Amino acid sequence: MAAQDAIEVLAEQLKKLIGRFEEQQGIINAYVEREREWKALKIEQHNKIEALSKEIEKLNNELNDE
């Protein structure tokens, strides 16, 4: 009986550990997803800034040529 009780205790502890792991995995996945979205937004903003900088440079060159 003692061995059966020990196995049941271990099984219950294993269920708890698996539950905690899944919870932590969900938290990490959510963080990674937010980080990816943030990086994508930063890249988009950087590209817009670069395009606007080139446009400003082009307009300045046109004004200087006149």
The 8 nearest C-alpha neighbors of each residue, nearest first, counted from 0:
[[1, 3, 2, 4, 5, 6, 7, 8],
 [0, 2, 4, 3, 5, 6, 7, 8],
 [1, 3, 5, 4, 0, 6, 7, 8],
 [4, 2, 6, 0, 1, 5, 7, 8],
 [5, 3, 1, 7, 6, 2, 8, 0],
 [4, 6, 2, 8, 3, 7, 1, 9],
 [5, 7, 9, 3, 4, 8, 10, 2],
 [6, 8, 10, 4, 9, 5, 11, 3],
 [9, 7, 5, 11, 10, 6, 4, 12],
 [8, 10, 12, 6, 11, 7, 13, 5],
 [9, 11, 7, 13, 8, 12, 6, 14],
 [12, 10, 14, 8, 13, 9, 7, 15],
 [13, 11, 9, 15, 14, 10, 16, 8],
 [12, 14, 10, 16, 11, 15, 9, 17],
 [15, 13, 11, 17, 12, 16, 18, 10],
 [14, 16, 18, 12, 13, 17, 19, 11],
 [17, 15, 13, 19, 18, 14, 20, 12],
 [16, 18, 20, 14, 19, 15, 13, 21],
 [17, 19, 15, 21, 16, 20, 14, 22],
 [20, 18, 22, 16, 21, 17, 23, 15],
 [19, 21, 17, 23, 18, 22, 24, 16],
 [20, 22, 24, 18, 19, 23, 17, 25],
 [21, 23, 19, 25, 24, 20, 18, 26],
 [24, 22, 26, 20, 25, 21, 19, 27],
 [23, 25, 21, 27, 22, 26, 20, 28],
 [24, 26, 28, 22, 23, 27, 21, 29],
 [25, 27, 23, 29, 24, 28, 30, 22],
 [26, 28, 30, 24, 29, 25, 31, 23],
 [29, 27, 31, 25, 30, 26, 24, 32],
 [28, 30, 32, 26, 27, 31, 25, 33],
 [29, 31, 27, 33, 28, 32, 34, 26],
 [30, 32, 34, 28, 33, 29, 27, 35],
 [31, 33, 29, 35, 34, 30, 28, 36],
 [34, 32, 36, 30, 35, 31, 37, 29],
 [33, 35, 31, 37, 32, 36, 30, 38],
 [36, 34, 38, 32, 37, 33, 39, 31],
 [37, 35, 33, 39, 34, 38, 40, 32],
 [36, 38, 34, 40, 35, 39, 33, 41],
 [37, 39, 41, 35, 40, 36, 42, 34],
 [40, 38, 36, 42, 41, 37, 35, 43],
 [39, 41, 43, 37, 38, 42, 44, 36],
 [40, 42, 38, 44, 43, 39, 45, 37],
 [43, 41, 45, 39, 44, 40, 46, 38],
 [42, 44, 40, 46, 41, 45, 39, 47],
 [45, 43, 41, 47, 46, 42, 40, 48],
 [44, 46, 42, 48, 43, 47, 41, 49],
 [45, 47, 49, 43, 48, 44, 42, 50],
 [48, 46, 50, 44, 49, 45, 51, 43],
 [47, 49, 45, 51, 46, 50, 52, 44],
 [48, 50, 52, 46, 47, 51, 45, 53],
 [51, 49, 47, 53, 48, 52, 46, 54],
 [50, 52, 54, 48, 53, 49, 47, 55],
 [53, 51, 49, 55, 54, 50, 48, 56],
 [54, 52, 56, 50, 51, 55, 57, 49],
 [53, 55, 51, 57, 52, 56, 58, 50],
 [56, 54, 52, 58, 57, 53, 59, 51],
 [55, 57, 53, 59, 54, 58, 60, 52],
 [58, 56, 54, 60, 55, 59, 53, 61],
 [57, 59, 61, 55, 60, 56, 54, 62],
 [58, 60, 62, 56, 61, 57, 55, 63],
 [61, 59, 63, 57, 58, 62, 56, 64],
 [60, 62, 58, 64, 59, 63, 57, 65],
 [63, 61, 59, 65, 60, 64, 58, 57],
 [62, 64, 60, 65, 61, 59, 58, 57],
 [65, 63, 61, 62, 60, 59, 58, 57],
 [64, 62, 63, 61, 60, 59, 58, 57]]
